[in-house]
Amino acid sequence: MPQEKANNKRFFISLAAILIFALIIFGVCFAINRSTIPSFDDGAETSVVKLTTNSGIISEWSFKIEDTSIAEGVDMKSTARDENAVGGIIDQEYIFKGKKAGRTKIIFRFGSFNDGEVQEERVYQIEVNEKLESRIKEL
């Protein structure tokens, strides 16, 4: 009988150790998975990239989203700083919205329609969380 109690005790200690080890592994895997998805929480459903250009020129900004399953461009607003100035500065706001959780790059290129020359390139990263809130930062 004492031998049987000792075996039962070893069994339960082993079982407890296995369960603790499994919980630790689960926690680490869960933490790694969560670290790949942004965790901000301010309710921002859209993110904005602000760029400038000049009126009266044939060059303009265009963008490409690397993974369109994560985010999409939803709007672009242009505002002239001085509406009376010819060739004045135009502020442009490109608005993006998340479609699913993840990260992807948005590549903006400034160039001409006529010759296809790219004069400037800017790369941004958009992060979208599970609530479809998004953040954009320039890389």
N, C-alpha and C positions, 0 to 999 in steps of 0.2 A: 503494500500500500504506500509506504513512503516513497518508493521509487516511482510509482505512478503519479503522485502529487508533484514530484520534482520534474517529471516529463511534461506534465500539464503546465507547470509554471514556465518551463523553457519554451514551450509551444506559444503561450500567450505573450511572453517577452519578445519572441521572434516575430510574432504576428504584429505586435505593436511597433516594433522597429521597422518592419516592412511598410506599415501604414504611414508612419512618420516620414520615411524616405520617399514614398510615393507622393505624399502631400507636398514635400519640398520640391520634388521634380515638377509636379503640376504647377506650383507657384512660380517657379523659375520660367517654365515654358509660357505661362500666362503673362508674366511680366515682359518677356521678350516680345511676344505677340502684341501686347498693348503698346510697347514702346515704338512700334512701327506706325501707329495711328495717332495723329495729334490729339491732344486732350484739352484744347482751349474751350471756353464756355462763356461767350458773351452774346450769343444769339446772332452773330454776323452771318447772314445767309449768302452774301455776295462779298467779293473782294475786288479792289480797284487797282489798276496800274495807270499812273499819270505820266503822260509824255507831252512834249511840246513839238510844234512844227511851225513853219511860216506859211502864211497864205500866199497865193500867187506862184508857188513852185510846183513842179510836176512830181516831186518826190513825196512819198507818204509812208506811214508805218503800216506794217502788216504783221500778223502773228500766226504761229502754228503751235497747237497743243500736242505734245508727244503722245499722251494717252487720253483720247477723247471720251473714254468710258468713265474717267474720274472727274473731269471738269469740262465746262463749255463756256464760250463767250456768249453773253446774253445781250449786251448793249454797248454802244460807244457814243459818248457825248463830246461835242466840240464847243469851246467857248473862246471867242476872240477877246484878247486882253484890251484892245482898243479898236472898236469897230470902225472908226474913221481912218485908221492908218492902212495904207496900201502895203501889202507885204508884211503885215504885222504878225505878232506871235499868237499862235492858236494853242490853247491848252486842250488836251484830249484825255478823256477818262475811258479806259477800256474796262468793262465790268464782266466779271466771271462768276459762275455759280458751280457749286459742287454737285456731282451726280451720284458718286459713291465714295466711300472712305478710301483714302490713299494719298499718294504724292505723285506729281508729274511736273514736267517742265513746260514753260511757255516761252517760246523763242520769238522775240520781236525783231524785225528787220526794217530798217529805214532805207528806202531806195526809190529808183525811178521806174515807172511803168515802161518807158520808151526803150531804155538800154539794158534793163535788168540788173544794173549795178547796185550792189548793197553798200551803202555809205556808213551804216552803223548797225550794230547788233547788240541786243540786250537780252539776257536770259534770266528768267524768274522761275521760282518754284512755288507751286500752289499745293497746299496741304488741305485735305478735306477730312473732317472727322465723321464719326458714325451718325451724328445729328445733322450732317451735311453743312456744317459751318465751315467756312474756308478762311485761309490766310495766304497772303502772297508775300514773298520776299525776293529781292534781287540777289542773284548769285554772283 
